[in-house]
Amino acid sequence: MKKILVFSLALILIYVGVFFVPGRVERLSLMPDKITEAWRFLTYSFVHLDIMHLIENIAGLTLIALIAVELRIALGDFSSVYLSSGFLSVIPLWFMMSFTALGASNAIFGGFGLISQETRKFGVKVWIIILIATLLIFMKSFFAIGTGEFSSAIKQSLSHFFGFMFGICFFFLISKIRSISMNKKRSVLRGDYR
């Protein structure tokens, strides 16, 4: 379980290192007018706009890592959900709404999606966690209604929501695959193969 903390520390060091790359936003973020530069699909989640953005994402990553350790989530589950959410969850929204994508928040919300599913171990009703998280994700947008910030706030909220839902769905998928794989292994070990 402590491996999750080491993994998270490595990510934090990468985020901080990338923060000091000159022209990081222009060179590494996912921009609509730079779609031919394919590396941006792998680098945008490591780029942060300013120091506050970096600190918020480091705090979010630290929070989900500590919760994951407490819930005894496997490193493989945590890292695969975190990284896949970070790289993939914003892409559909990005193609639909055409905006500059950067930062680790989608990965962090994907981690919250994983955590929401793992709370089942403790008898927590998952739908309540999902409802509360969704309300919190869109709270900034609700407060921005009628202001010049609404368009930006709704894109950010939708992006975070996509990360959250991607984390839930991706963890559900890998759990089902693992379950099928384990059933096949048990069947072979018992001699029930055909």
N, C-alpha and C positions, 0 to 999 in steps of 0.2 A: 504494500500500500504506500510505503514511503517513496516508491519509485515514481508515483504520480507527482510528488513534490519535486523530485529531481527533474522530471520531464517539464514541469511548469517553470522551474527555475531556468532551465535551458531556453525555453520559449521567451521568458522575460529578458534574458541576456540577448537573444536575437532581436527582440523588439527594441531594446535600448541601443544595440549596435546599429540597426537600420535607421533609427532616429537621427543618428549623427552622419548619415550618408548625405553629402551635398545634393540638393535638388531631388530628394527622395520622393516627394509627392509627384513631381512632374515625370520622373524616370521610372517609378515602380508601381504607382496606383493604376487601377483599372479605369481608363478613360474611354468614352465613346469614340472619340476621334483617333484613338491609338489602338483600335481593335486588331490590327495586323501584327502588333507586337505581342506575340503569344505568351511570352514570359510573364506578362502582367497578370495573367490568370493564376499564377503561382506566387507572385510577390505582393499583391495588393493587401492581403490580410496581415502582412508584417509591417506595413507602413502606417504611421500615425501622423495626423495633421499638425498637432501642437503638443506641448508638454502636458496640458490638461487631459487631452485625449489619450495620451500614453499612460498617464497615471490612472485614469479611470479604467482602462483596459487591463493594466497590471493588477489593480485592485479586484476587478471582476474575475480574472484568471485565478488569483490567489484564493478568492472566496470559493469558487467552484472546486478548486483542487483540495482545499481543506474539507469541504463537505463530502467530496468523493472519497477521501481517506476515511472519514467518519462512517460513511455508508459501506465501506469495504468494496468499492468498485474496482474491478480489475484494470490494470494499466492498459491492456489491449483495448478494452471497451472505451475507456476514457480517451485515449489518444486517437483511436480511429474515429470516434464521434466528433471530438474536438477538431481534428484536422479536416475531416471531410465536410463538416459544417462550415468551417472557415473558407475552404476552397470552393465549395459547390453551391451552398444555399442561396447566395445572393445572385447567382448567374441568371435564373429565370426573371427575377425582378429587374435586374440590370438591363436585360435585353428588352423588356417591356417599357421601362421608364427612362432609360438612357441618362445615367448620372455617373459621377465619379465615385467609385467604390474604393474604400480603404479602411484599414483597421481590423482588429481582432474581435469586434463585438459579435459578429455572426457566429464565430467559433465559441465564444463565451455563452451566448444564448443557446447554441447547440448543446453545450455542456449542461446548461440548466434543463434542457429537454431530457437529457439522459438522467439527470438527478431526479426529475419528476417521476420517471418510470421506476427508478430504483427505490423510491419511498414505499412501494408496495410491500417490501419486505417487512415494514413496520406497521402494516395495516392502515396506512394513510390512503384516503380516497384520491386517486390520481386525477380525476376530473376536477376536483376542487383546486388542486395545485395548478392545473392547466388554466383554469378560469382566472385564478388570482394572478398568475404570471401574465396572461394575455391582457388583463386590465392594467397591470403595471407597465407593460410594454407600450400600450397606446395612451397612457396618461399624459405624456408630453404633448401628443397630438391634440388631445382634447383641450388642453390649456392654450394651444396655439390657434384654435379656431378663431377666425376673424382677424388674425394678425398676418403680417407679411412672412412670418416664419412657418406658416401652416404647411406649405408645400414641402419644405425641407424636413419638417418634423414628421410628416406622414410617410415620406420616403424612408426616413430613418426607422420609424416604428415598424413599417412593413418589412424592412430588411431584417430587423431584430426578430420579428415574428416568424419570418421564413427560416431564420437560423434555429429558433426554438422548435418549430415544427419539424424541421429537417432532423434535428437531434433526436426527437421522439421517434420519427419514422425510421431513421437509420439504425437506431438501437433496437427497435422492434424487429427489423429485418435481420440484423446479425444475431439476435436472440433466437429467432426462428431457424436460421441456418444452423446455428450451434445445436439447437434441440434436435433437428433432423439428423445431423451428423452423429450426435451422441446416441440416438436411437439405433442408427445403423451399426455403430460400433458395438453396442450391447447385443444386438441381434447376431452379429458375427461371433462374438465371444461366447454366446449361449449355443451356437451351432444352428441358429434358426435361418441361416442364409439359404438362398435358393439357387 
